Amino acid sequence: MLQPTKLDRKSSLSEFSTQELAQALMERLSISPDEWHKLKSNRKARANEQAAAAIVFLLKDQPEEALPRLQQAVGWLDRSISAPPCPTHQKGVRSEE
């Protein structure tokens, strides 16, 4: 079986809009519920996820939605934010009655 060449892949990518490609990237970089506990504090993974989401919003001409995601991405990279504790695993936390 022949493997596609870089040129073949590039021409097949041209069939998609920039927004579709960005959406695919966002979906690829999004942290799934199954991976959440493993990656919730992974700064690179979290920054990738937020930056990709910001690109999608920018391409949809929604800068007001892109900006907080870009700020989140920067926060993960400069270590100014951290993952909050998982609410289902906090000790001593009681639900409202």
C-alpha positions as CSV (number, residue, x, y, z in Angstrom):
1,M,0.0,0.0,0.0
2,L,1.3,3.4,-0.9
3,Q,1.7,6.1,1.8
4,P,0.5,9.6,0.9
5,T,3.2,12.0,0.2
6,K,3.4,15.5,1.8
7,L,2.2,17.0,-1.5
8,D,-0.8,14.6,-1.5
9,R,-1.7,15.6,2.1
10,K,-1.2,19.2,1.4
11,S,-3.6,19.1,-1.6
12,S,-6.1,17.1,0.3
13,L,-6.0,19.8,3.1
14,S,-6.8,22.5,0.6
15,E,-10.2,20.9,0.3
16,F,-11.1,22.2,3.8
17,S,-11.7,25.8,4.9
18,T,-9.4,27.4,7.4
19,Q,-12.2,27.3,9.9
20,E,-12.7,23.6,9.4
21,L,-9.0,22.9,9.8
22,A,-8.9,25.0,13.0
23,Q,-12.0,23.2,14.3
24,A,-10.2,19.8,13.6
25,L,-7.1,21.1,15.4
26,M,-9.2,22.2,18.4
27,E,-10.9,18.8,18.5
28,R,-7.6,17.0,18.3
29,L,-6.1,19.1,21.1
30,S,-9.2,19.1,23.4
31,I,-8.8,17.1,26.6
32,S,-11.3,14.3,26.7
33,P,-13.2,13.4,29.9
34,D,-11.2,10.2,30.0
35,E,-7.9,12.1,30.0
36,W,-9.0,14.9,32.3
37,H,-7.4,13.7,35.6
38,K,-4.2,12.8,33.8
39,L,-3.8,16.1,31.9
40,K,-5.7,18.7,34.0
41,S,-2.4,20.1,35.3
42,N,-0.4,19.6,32.1
43,R,0.5,23.1,31.1
44,K,1.4,22.4,27.5
45,A,-1.8,20.4,26.9
46,R,-4.0,23.0,28.6
47,A,-2.3,25.9,26.7
48,N,-2.7,24.0,23.4
49,E,-6.3,23.4,24.1
50,Q,-7.1,27.0,24.9
51,A,-5.0,28.5,22.0
52,A,-6.7,26.2,19.5
53,A,-10.1,27.3,20.8
54,A,-9.1,30.9,20.5
55,I,-8.1,30.5,16.9
56,V,-11.5,29.0,16.1
57,F,-13.3,32.0,17.7
58,L,-11.0,34.4,15.9
59,L,-11.8,32.8,12.6
60,K,-15.5,33.0,13.5
61,D,-15.0,36.8,14.0
62,Q,-15.7,36.5,17.7
63,P,-12.7,38.2,19.3
64,E,-14.6,38.6,22.6
65,E,-14.7,34.8,22.9
66,A,-11.1,34.4,21.7
67,L,-9.5,36.8,24.2
68,P,-10.2,34.9,27.5
69,R,-9.0,31.7,25.9
70,L,-5.8,33.3,24.8
71,Q,-5.4,34.7,28.3
72,Q,-5.9,31.2,29.7
73,A,-3.3,29.8,27.3
74,V,-0.8,32.5,28.5
75,G,-1.7,31.8,32.1
76,W,-0.9,28.1,31.7
77,L,2.4,29.0,30.0
78,D,3.6,31.6,32.4
79,R,2.4,29.6,35.4
80,S,0.0,32.3,36.7
81,I,-2.9,29.8,36.8
82,S,-3.2,26.3,38.0
83,A,-5.9,23.6,37.8
84,P,-8.4,23.8,40.6
85,P,-8.9,20.7,42.7
86,C,-11.4,18.2,41.4
87,P,-14.8,18.9,43.1
88,T,-15.5,15.2,43.4
89,H,-12.2,14.5,45.2
90,Q,-12.0,17.3,47.6
91,K,-11.8,16.2,51.2
92,G,-14.3,17.7,53.7
93,V,-16.4,19.3,51.0
94,R,-20.1,18.8,51.7
95,S,-22.9,19.3,49.2
96,E,-25.6,21.8,49.8
97,E,-28.6,20.3,51.5
